[in-house]
Amino acid sequence: MRRKAKRKQRVVLRYRRREKLKQHASVWLMRSGVAVLAAGFVLGIIVQSDSLFSGFLRRHTPLIEMRAPKTLAGQPVTLEWPTRRYWLWVPGIALWAEHRLEKKNPAICAVHFERNLSSNLIIARIEPRVPLVRMESMGMDQEGVVFPILPGSWSQLPSAKFNPALARPALGQWIASFAKQKSFWSQVAAISDDRLGNMAFDLKTGAHITWGPLESKGVIEKLTALSSVLEDTHQHLGGAALADLRFFEQGRIIIRPKSVK
């Protein structure tokens, strides 16, 4: 009797398990079907919205007007706009396009897009780099960036020749500190450095100035002392041929007058 009772319990348990499995399976299938339908509905909305959005942009393909200073006229720059210009209405795309133009053209310092949707116009404002010195067909600005310039342009700037190992950002800042001193900078014909890392100037008067290491500290103080010494040498000894400021920290400026051979 006990064996028959146990068999009946097992049959009942198996039946209940099968029923639960069937219920779980039907619920899972129903939920999966709903999820698939919902995903299809959302995808349809996205595709339709994207189509409407793209269509709107295509109908508003902008004119692009470039505005740049005269200093950029004739510069060897490449201005390539996106093939589908209507994407420039999107802020992120416009920012990407600005960075792309700046990276592709070293002579350009910055590009800014001004968008006017009502006029269907985008104004591209170009900010060029301004060279401080000439290095053959290249120029260098205050950030130490080297970029191409037109042959024969910027002829009023000093010529320069530097060791490629010099750190350009520091070199650009150093040159800029002198360019701000207009009275001295107007006399500079050339800038260079020697194998020991000493910077030097050749002045339009014919004087060669050995400045010393590349550092911006104390530039104004040294220039003030140098100008005074050069003026004194010009008045009493006919001008200086050489001036050495490497020992300035020790209180000395070595001068060789032009009269001394």
C-alpha positions as CSV (number, residue, x, y, z in Angstrom):
1,M,0.0,0.0,0.0
2,R,2.8,2.3,0.9
3,R,4.5,1.7,-2.5
4,K,1.3,2.5,-4.4
5,A,1.0,5.8,-2.4
6,K,4.6,6.8,-3.2
7,R,4.0,6.1,-6.9
8,K,0.9,8.3,-6.9
9,Q,2.8,11.2,-5.3
10,R,5.6,10.9,-7.9
11,V,3.1,11.0,-10.7
12,V,1.4,14.1,-9.2
13,L,4.7,15.9,-8.8
14,R,5.8,15.2,-12.3
15,Y,2.5,16.4,-13.7
16,R,2.8,19.7,-11.6
17,R,6.3,20.3,-12.9
18,R,5.3,19.8,-16.5
19,E,2.4,22.3,-16.0
20,K,4.8,24.9,-14.4
21,L,7.3,24.4,-17.3
22,K,4.5,25.0,-19.8
23,Q,3.4,28.1,-18.0
24,H,7.0,29.5,-17.9
25,A,7.5,28.7,-21.6
26,S,4.2,30.5,-22.6
27,V,5.1,33.5,-20.5
28,W,8.6,33.7,-22.0
29,L,7.3,33.4,-25.6
30,M,4.7,36.1,-25.0
31,R,7.2,38.5,-23.5
32,S,9.7,37.8,-26.3
33,G,7.0,38.6,-28.9
34,V,6.1,41.8,-27.2
35,A,9.7,42.8,-27.0
36,V,10.2,42.1,-30.7
37,L,7.2,44.1,-31.6
38,A,8.3,47.0,-29.4
39,A,11.8,47.0,-30.9
40,G,10.4,47.0,-34.4
41,F,8.1,49.9,-33.5
42,V,11.0,52.0,-32.0
43,L,13.3,51.2,-34.9
44,G,10.6,52.3,-37.4
45,I,10.3,55.6,-35.5
46,I,14.1,56.1,-35.4
47,V,14.4,55.4,-39.1
48,Q,11.5,57.7,-40.0
49,S,12.8,60.4,-37.7
50,D,16.3,60.1,-39.1
51,S,14.9,60.3,-42.6
52,L,13.0,63.4,-41.7
53,F,16.0,64.9,-40.0
54,S,18.3,64.2,-42.9
55,G,15.7,65.5,-45.3
56,F,15.5,68.8,-43.3
57,L,19.3,69.2,-43.4
58,R,19.5,68.5,-47.1
59,R,16.9,71.2,-47.8
60,H,19.1,73.6,-45.8
61,T,22.5,73.0,-47.4
62,P,24.3,76.2,-46.5
63,L,26.4,78.7,-48.4
64,I,29.9,79.1,-46.9
65,E,31.5,82.5,-46.8
66,M,35.1,82.7,-45.8
67,R,36.4,85.8,-44.0
68,A,40.1,86.2,-43.3
69,P,42.6,89.0,-42.8
70,K,44.6,90.2,-45.8
71,T,47.7,88.5,-44.3
72,L,46.3,85.2,-45.3
73,A,45.8,86.2,-48.9
74,G,47.9,83.9,-51.2
75,Q,49.0,81.7,-48.3
76,P,49.4,78.0,-49.2
77,V,46.4,76.8,-47.3
78,T,43.8,74.1,-48.2
79,L,40.2,74.8,-47.2
80,E,38.3,71.6,-47.7
81,W,34.7,71.7,-46.6
82,P,32.7,68.6,-45.7
83,T,31.1,66.9,-48.8
84,R,27.7,67.2,-47.2
85,R,27.8,70.7,-45.9
86,Y,24.4,70.5,-44.3
87,W,25.9,68.5,-41.5
88,L,27.7,71.7,-40.4
89,W,24.4,72.8,-38.7
90,V,25.1,70.1,-36.1
91,P,27.3,71.6,-33.4
92,G,29.6,68.6,-32.9
93,I,30.2,68.2,-36.6
94,A,31.0,71.9,-36.9
95,L,33.6,71.7,-34.1
96,W,35.1,68.6,-35.8
97,A,35.4,70.5,-39.1
98,E,37.1,73.5,-37.3
99,H,39.7,71.2,-35.7
100,R,40.3,69.4,-39.0
101,L,41.0,72.6,-40.9
102,E,43.3,73.8,-38.2
103,K,45.2,70.5,-38.2
104,K,45.5,70.4,-41.9
105,N,46.8,74.0,-42.3
106,P,49.6,74.9,-39.9
107,A,49.3,78.5,-41.1
108,I,45.8,78.7,-39.6
109,C,45.7,79.4,-35.9
110,A,41.9,79.0,-35.5
111,V,38.7,78.6,-37.5
112,H,35.3,79.7,-36.1
113,F,32.0,78.9,-37.8
114,E,29.2,81.4,-37.4
115,R,25.9,79.8,-38.4
116,N,22.8,81.6,-39.5
117,L,20.0,79.1,-40.3
118,S,17.5,81.8,-41.3
119,S,19.9,83.1,-44.0
120,N,21.1,79.5,-44.8
121,L,24.6,80.9,-44.4
122,I,27.7,79.8,-42.5
123,I,30.5,82.3,-42.1
124,A,34.0,80.7,-41.6
125,R,36.2,83.2,-39.8
126,I,39.9,82.3,-40.3
127,E,42.5,83.4,-37.8
128,P,46.0,83.0,-39.4
129,R,49.2,82.6,-37.5
130,V,51.6,85.6,-37.5
131,P,55.3,84.8,-38.0
132,L,57.9,86.5,-35.9
133,V,60.9,85.2,-37.9
134,R,61.6,83.8,-41.4
135,M,63.2,80.4,-41.8
136,E,63.7,80.3,-45.6
137,S,60.2,79.5,-46.9
138,M,58.8,78.9,-43.4
139,G,57.8,81.2,-40.6
140,M,57.6,80.7,-36.8
141,D,55.1,82.3,-34.5
142,Q,55.1,82.9,-30.7
143,E,53.9,79.4,-30.0
144,G,56.9,77.9,-31.8
145,V,54.7,76.6,-34.7
146,V,56.5,76.4,-38.0
147,F,54.4,76.9,-41.1
148,P,54.8,77.7,-44.8
149,I,54.8,81.4,-46.0
150,L,54.8,82.8,-49.5
151,P,58.3,83.3,-51.0
152,G,59.2,87.0,-50.7
153,S,56.6,87.7,-48.1
154,W,57.3,89.0,-44.6
155,S,60.7,90.3,-45.8
156,Q,60.8,92.8,-43.0
157,L,61.1,90.0,-40.4
158,P,64.5,88.8,-39.1
159,S,65.8,85.6,-40.7
160,A,66.5,82.7,-38.4
161,K,68.4,79.4,-38.3
162,F,68.1,77.2,-35.3
163,N,69.3,73.8,-34.1
164,P,66.3,71.3,-34.7
165,A,66.8,70.0,-31.2
166,L,65.7,73.2,-29.6
167,A,62.2,73.0,-28.0
168,R,60.0,75.0,-30.3
169,P,57.4,76.2,-27.8
170,A,60.2,77.6,-25.5
171,L,61.9,79.1,-28.6
172,G,58.7,80.8,-29.8
173,Q,58.1,82.3,-26.3
174,W,61.7,83.5,-26.2
175,I,61.5,85.2,-29.6
176,A,58.2,86.8,-28.6
177,S,59.7,88.3,-25.5
178,F,62.1,90.2,-27.8
179,A,59.5,91.1,-30.5
180,K,57.6,93.0,-27.8
181,Q,60.6,95.3,-27.4
182,K,60.1,97.3,-30.6
183,S,63.1,99.5,-30.4
184,F,65.5,96.6,-30.2
185,W,63.5,94.2,-32.4
186,S,63.5,96.8,-35.3
187,Q,67.3,96.5,-35.3
188,V,67.5,92.7,-35.5
189,A,68.5,91.3,-38.9
190,A,69.0,87.6,-38.0
191,I,68.8,85.2,-35.1
192,S,70.8,81.9,-34.6
193,D,72.3,79.6,-32.0
194,D,75.7,77.9,-31.7
195,R,76.7,74.4,-30.8
196,L,76.9,75.3,-27.1
197,G,73.3,76.4,-27.0
198,N,74.0,80.1,-26.9
199,M,71.6,82.3,-28.8
200,A,72.9,85.2,-30.9
201,F,71.6,88.2,-32.8
202,D,73.0,90.0,-35.9
203,L,71.9,93.6,-35.9
204,K,71.4,95.8,-38.9
205,T,74.3,98.0,-37.7
206,G,76.6,95.0,-38.3
207,A,77.1,94.1,-34.6
208,H,77.0,90.5,-33.5
209,I,75.4,89.9,-30.1
210,T,76.0,86.7,-28.2
211,W,73.1,86.6,-25.8
212,G,73.6,83.3,-23.9
213,P,71.3,80.4,-23.1
214,L,67.7,80.2,-24.2
215,E,65.7,81.7,-21.3
216,S,63.2,84.4,-21.0
217,K,64.1,85.5,-17.5
218,G,65.7,88.9,-17.2
219,V,65.2,89.8,-20.9
220,I,64.2,93.4,-20.3
221,E,67.0,94.0,-17.7
222,K,69.7,92.7,-20.1
223,L,68.3,94.6,-23.1
224,T,68.3,97.8,-21.1
225,A,71.9,97.3,-20.2
226,L,72.9,96.3,-23.7
227,S,71.2,99.3,-25.3
228,S,73.0,101.6,-23.0
229,V,76.4,100.0,-23.7
230,L,75.8,100.0,-27.5
231,E,74.8,103.6,-27.5
232,D,77.9,104.6,-25.4
233,T,80.1,102.6,-27.8
234,H,78.6,104.2,-30.8
235,Q,79.1,107.7,-29.4
236,H,82.7,107.3,-28.2
237,L,84.2,104.4,-30.2
238,G,82.4,104.4,-33.5
239,G,80.1,101.5,-32.7
240,A,80.3,97.9,-31.6
241,A,81.4,94.9,-33.7
242,L,80.7,92.3,-31.0
243,A,78.9,92.2,-27.7
244,D,78.9,89.2,-25.3
245,L,76.3,89.0,-22.6
246,R,77.1,85.5,-21.4
247,F,78.7,87.0,-18.2
248,F,75.9,89.4,-17.5
249,E,75.0,87.7,-14.2
250,Q,78.6,88.5,-13.1
251,G,78.1,92.1,-13.9
252,R,80.0,92.1,-17.2
253,I,79.2,92.9,-20.9
254,I,82.2,92.3,-23.2
255,I,82.3,94.8,-26.1
256,R,84.7,94.9,-29.1
257,P,84.5,98.2,-30.9
258,K,84.5,98.3,-34.7
259,S,87.7,100.3,-34.5
260,V,89.5,97.2,-33.0
261,K,90.5,94.7,-35.6
